[in-house]
């Protein structure tokens, strides 16, 4: 285990390892009231709207039902309510921000990683690209870019940023973009194999890097597709910090198929090791 952690540390120091954050990282923030997993988001939406049985327990189906029967504005308002309470960055967010990797992938809707970057890096050195819902925007666009100030900027500005925060599913901050309903993903999943929905700058930066999956679960087909396509044509190596006792058969198969090495320790333990390494 020490050897693999040394490899991870060296990759972060060399800026050749891209952190890929799942819901488990923000879930480390205790006493937060926002939904910290797909299961919790599905439960929240089910508390707000009476859902048919087929949509219960599945956030994407629940969101689709709300959009179809209550309008997109209602779904957006509910997502705003779900993530109204800012999630304070945990130590792991701050450590990763201080490493200033060329790219950080954050797959959940809270703004904790953005808040950590605001604290740890000069405003001129980072920015954010988010996936956006295309429903009702009247334009053919898959994503938007935002500077450290939160204002929308041309995507081309990302070339100048030392670190890009990529939120493929959107985020409550800074502009309330949420890819969450089944309909949001229909066109994306049709196009993602040819990489159209993934910004060119993201594809460019991953080409010489590997990935470090932190707090991720791969027990949902859509999440597996996104992870596979975002890491596509990257250089490797790949690591996933996951506790083996919670891994499903599908998750183990996914790791094996994509040459992702499981690192069987807790997020708290990996946080301590990365922090110790950063201080050396």
C-alpha positions as CSV (number, residue, x, y, z in Angstrom):
1,X,0.0,0.0,0.0
2,X,2.9,2.4,0.7
3,X,4.2,1.9,-2.8
4,X,0.9,2.8,-4.5
5,X,0.4,5.8,-2.2
6,X,3.9,7.0,-3.2
7,X,3.0,6.6,-6.8
8,X,-0.1,8.7,-6.3
9,X,1.9,11.3,-4.4
10,X,4.4,11.5,-7.2
11,X,1.7,11.9,-9.8
12,X,0.1,14.8,-7.9
13,X,3.4,16.5,-7.4
14,X,4.3,16.2,-11.1
15,X,0.8,17.4,-12.1
16,X,0.3,14.2,-14.0
17,X,-2.7,12.9,-12.0
18,X,-6.2,14.3,-12.4
19,X,-8.4,14.1,-9.3
20,X,-11.9,12.8,-10.2
21,X,-14.3,13.5,-7.4
22,X,-17.4,11.6,-6.6
23,X,-20.1,12.3,-4.1
24,X,-18.1,10.7,-1.3
25,X,-15.7,13.7,-1.0
26,X,-18.3,16.3,-0.2
27,X,-20.1,13.8,2.0
28,X,-17.0,14.1,4.3
29,X,-18.4,17.5,5.3
30,X,-20.4,16.6,8.3
31,X,-23.7,18.3,9.3
32,X,-24.4,19.3,5.7
33,X,-28.1,19.3,4.8
34,X,-27.7,19.0,1.0
35,X,-28.2,15.7,-0.8
36,X,-24.7,14.1,-0.8
37,X,-25.4,11.1,-3.1
38,X,-27.8,10.1,-5.9
39,X,-29.9,8.2,-3.4
40,X,-30.2,11.2,-1.1
41,X,-31.1,13.5,-4.1
42,X,-33.8,11.0,-5.2
43,X,-35.2,11.0,-1.7
44,X,-35.2,14.8,-1.6
45,X,-37.1,15.1,-4.9
46,X,-39.5,12.4,-3.7
47,X,-40.2,14.5,-0.6
48,X,-41.1,17.6,-2.7
49,X,-43.2,15.9,-5.4
50,X,-45.4,12.8,-5.3
51,X,-43.6,10.5,-7.7
52,X,-44.8,7.3,-9.5
53,X,-43.2,4.1,-8.3
54,X,-41.0,3.8,-11.4
55,X,-39.3,7.1,-10.6
56,X,-38.8,6.6,-6.9
57,X,-35.2,6.0,-5.8
58,X,-33.7,7.1,-9.1
59,X,-32.8,10.8,-9.2
60,X,-32.6,11.0,-13.0
61,X,-36.0,9.4,-13.5
62,X,-37.5,11.5,-10.6
63,X,-36.1,14.7,-12.2
64,X,-37.5,13.7,-15.6
65,X,-41.0,13.2,-14.1
66,X,-40.9,16.6,-12.5
67,X,-39.7,18.3,-15.7
68,X,-42.4,16.5,-17.7
69,X,-45.3,17.2,-15.3
70,X,-44.3,20.4,-13.5
71,X,-42.0,22.2,-16.1
72,X,-38.3,22.7,-16.2
73,X,-38.5,25.8,-14.0
74,X,-39.9,23.7,-11.2
75,X,-37.1,21.2,-11.4
76,X,-34.5,24.0,-11.4
77,X,-36.2,25.6,-8.4
78,X,-36.1,22.3,-6.5
79,X,-32.4,21.8,-7.3
80,X,-31.7,25.3,-6.1
81,X,-33.5,24.4,-2.9
82,X,-31.6,21.2,-2.5
83,X,-28.2,22.8,-2.8
84,X,-29.0,26.2,-1.3
85,X,-26.8,25.6,1.7
86,X,-23.2,26.0,0.7
87,X,-21.0,22.9,1.4
88,X,-17.8,23.9,3.2
89,X,-14.7,22.4,1.6
90,X,-13.2,19.6,3.5
91,X,-9.5,19.1,4.0
92,X,-9.2,16.9,0.9
93,X,-10.7,19.6,-1.3
94,X,-8.2,22.1,0.0
95,X,-5.2,19.8,-0.4
96,X,-6.1,19.0,-4.0
97,X,-6.6,22.7,-4.8
98,X,-3.2,23.5,-3.4
99,X,-1.6,21.0,-5.7
100,X,-3.1,23.0,-8.6
101,X,-3.4,20.0,-11.0
102,X,-4.1,20.9,-14.7
103,X,-7.6,19.5,-14.3
104,X,-10.0,18.6,-11.5
105,X,-13.2,16.7,-12.4
106,X,-16.0,17.1,-9.9
107,X,-19.2,15.1,-10.6
108,X,-21.6,16.5,-8.0
109,X,-23.8,19.6,-7.8
110,X,-22.4,21.4,-4.7
111,X,-19.8,24.2,-4.9
112,X,-17.2,22.9,-2.3
113,X,-14.4,22.3,-4.8
114,X,-14.9,25.8,-6.3
115,X,-14.8,27.3,-2.8
116,X,-11.5,25.5,-2.1
117,X,-10.0,26.9,-5.3
118,X,-11.1,30.4,-4.4
119,X,-9.2,30.1,-1.2
120,X,-6.0,28.3,-2.4
121,X,-5.3,29.7,-5.9
122,X,-5.0,33.3,-7.3
123,X,-8.1,34.2,-9.4
124,X,-6.0,34.4,-12.6
125,X,-4.9,30.8,-12.3
126,X,-8.1,28.9,-12.5
127,X,-11.6,28.7,-13.9
128,X,-14.5,26.3,-14.4
129,X,-16.2,24.6,-17.3
130,X,-19.6,23.1,-16.7
131,X,-21.9,20.9,-18.6
132,X,-25.3,22.6,-19.2
133,X,-28.8,21.5,-19.9
134,X,-29.9,22.3,-23.4
135,X,-33.6,22.4,-22.6
136,X,-34.9,25.8,-23.5
137,X,-31.6,27.6,-24.1
138,X,-32.2,28.0,-27.8
139,X,-28.7,27.3,-28.8
140,X,-26.5,24.4,-29.8
141,X,-24.1,24.3,-26.8
142,X,-22.9,21.6,-24.5
143,X,-21.0,23.6,-21.9
144,X,-20.1,27.0,-20.6
145,X,-17.0,28.5,-18.9
146,X,-16.8,30.7,-15.8
147,X,-13.9,32.6,-14.4
148,X,-13.0,32.7,-10.8
149,X,-15.3,35.7,-10.3
150,X,-18.2,33.5,-11.4
151,X,-18.9,35.5,-14.6
152,X,-19.3,33.6,-17.8
153,X,-16.3,33.9,-20.1
154,X,-15.4,32.5,-23.5
155,X,-14.4,28.8,-23.3
156,X,-11.2,29.7,-25.1
157,X,-10.1,31.6,-21.9
158,X,-9.5,28.1,-20.3
159,X,-6.2,27.8,-22.2
160,X,-4.7,30.4,-19.9
161,X,-5.8,28.7,-16.6
162,X,-3.3,26.7,-14.7
163,X,-6.2,24.6,-13.2
164,X,-9.5,23.9,-14.8
165,X,-12.4,22.7,-12.7
166,X,-14.7,20.6,-14.9
167,X,-18.2,19.9,-13.6
168,X,-19.7,17.6,-16.3
169,X,-23.1,17.5,-14.6
170,X,-23.2,21.2,-13.8
171,X,-23.4,22.9,-10.4
172,X,-25.4,25.2,-8.2
173,X,-22.6,27.7,-8.4
174,X,-22.0,30.0,-10.1
175,X,-25.0,29.8,-12.5
176,X,-27.4,27.0,-11.5
177,X,-26.7,24.6,-14.3
178,X,-28.1,21.1,-13.6
179,X,-27.8,18.1,-15.9
180,X,-30.1,15.8,-13.9
181,X,-33.2,14.7,-15.9
182,X,-33.1,11.7,-18.2
183,X,-33.8,14.0,-21.1
184,X,-30.6,16.0,-20.3
185,X,-28.6,12.9,-21.0
186,X,-30.3,11.6,-24.1
187,X,-28.3,13.6,-26.6
188,X,-25.2,13.6,-24.5
189,X,-25.0,9.8,-24.2
190,X,-25.7,9.6,-28.0
191,X,-22.7,11.9,-28.8
192,X,-20.3,11.2,-25.9
193,X,-18.6,8.2,-27.6
194,X,-17.3,10.6,-30.3
195,X,-16.5,13.1,-27.4
196,X,-18.5,16.1,-28.7
197,X,-20.0,17.0,-25.3
198,X,-16.5,17.0,-23.7
199,X,-14.7,20.4,-24.2
200,X,-11.5,20.2,-26.3
201,X,-9.5,21.7,-23.5
202,X,-10.5,18.8,-21.2
203,X,-9.5,16.3,-23.9
204,X,-6.2,18.0,-24.4
205,X,-5.2,18.2,-20.8
206,X,-6.0,14.6,-20.0
207,X,-3.9,13.3,-22.9
208,X,-0.7,13.2,-20.8
209,X,-2.3,12.4,-17.4
210,X,-3.8,9.6,-15.4
211,X,-6.8,9.8,-13.0
212,X,-7.3,9.5,-9.3
213,X,-10.9,8.6,-8.5
214,X,-11.9,9.7,-5.0
215,X,-15.2,9.2,-3.4
216,X,-16.7,7.7,-6.6
217,X,-19.2,4.9,-7.0
218,X,-19.7,3.1,-10.3
219,X,-22.9,1.3,-9.5
220,X,-24.9,3.3,-12.0
221,X,-24.6,2.8,-15.7
222,X,-24.7,6.5,-16.5
223,X,-21.9,7.2,-14.0
224,X,-19.8,4.5,-15.5
225,X,-20.3,5.8,-19.0
226,X,-19.2,9.3,-18.0
227,X,-16.1,8.1,-16.2
228,X,-15.1,5.9,-19.1
229,X,-15.5,8.7,-21.7
230,X,-13.9,11.4,-19.6
231,X,-10.7,9.3,-19.1
232,X,-10.8,8.1,-22.7
233,X,-7.4,8.5,-24.6
234,X,-5.7,9.6,-21.4
235,X,-2.2,8.4,-20.6
236,X,-2.8,6.7,-17.3
237,X,-2.1,5.3,-14.7
238,X,-5.5,5.1,-13.0
239,X,-6.3,4.6,-9.3
240,X,-9.6,4.4,-7.4
241,X,-9.8,4.9,-3.7
242,X,-12.7,2.5,-2.8
243,X,-13.5,0.4,0.2
244,X,-13.8,-3.2,-1.1
245,X,-16.7,-4.2,1.2
246,X,-19.1,-1.8,-0.6
247,X,-18.0,-2.6,-4.1
248,X,-20.6,-4.3,-6.3
249,X,-19.8,-6.9,-9.0
250,X,-20.4,-4.3,-11.7
251,X,-18.0,-1.9,-10.0
252,X,-15.3,-4.5,-9.8
253,X,-15.8,-5.4,-13.4
254,X,-15.6,-1.7,-14.4
255,X,-12.3,-1.2,-12.6
256,X,-10.8,-4.3,-14.2
257,X,-12.1,-3.4,-17.8
258,X,-10.6,0.1,-17.6
259,X,-7.3,-0.9,-15.9
260,X,-8.2,1.1,-12.8
261,X,-6.2,0.0,-9.8
262,X,-8.3,-0.1,-6.6
263,X,-6.7,1.5,-3.5
264,X,-8.5,-0.1,-0.6
265,X,-8.3,2.6,2.1
266,X,-10.7,5.2,3.4
267,X,-10.9,8.7,2.1
268,X,-9.8,9.9,5.5
269,X,-6.7,7.8,5.3
270,X,-5.8,8.9,1.8
271,X,-6.3,12.5,2.9
272,X,-3.8,12.1,5.7
273,X,-1.2,10.5,3.4
274,X,-1.6,13.2,0.7
275,X,-1.4,15.9,3.3
276,X,1.8,14.5,4.7
277,X,3.3,14.2,1.2
278,X,2.3,17.8,0.4
279,X,4.2,19.0,3.5
280,X,7.4,17.3,2.5
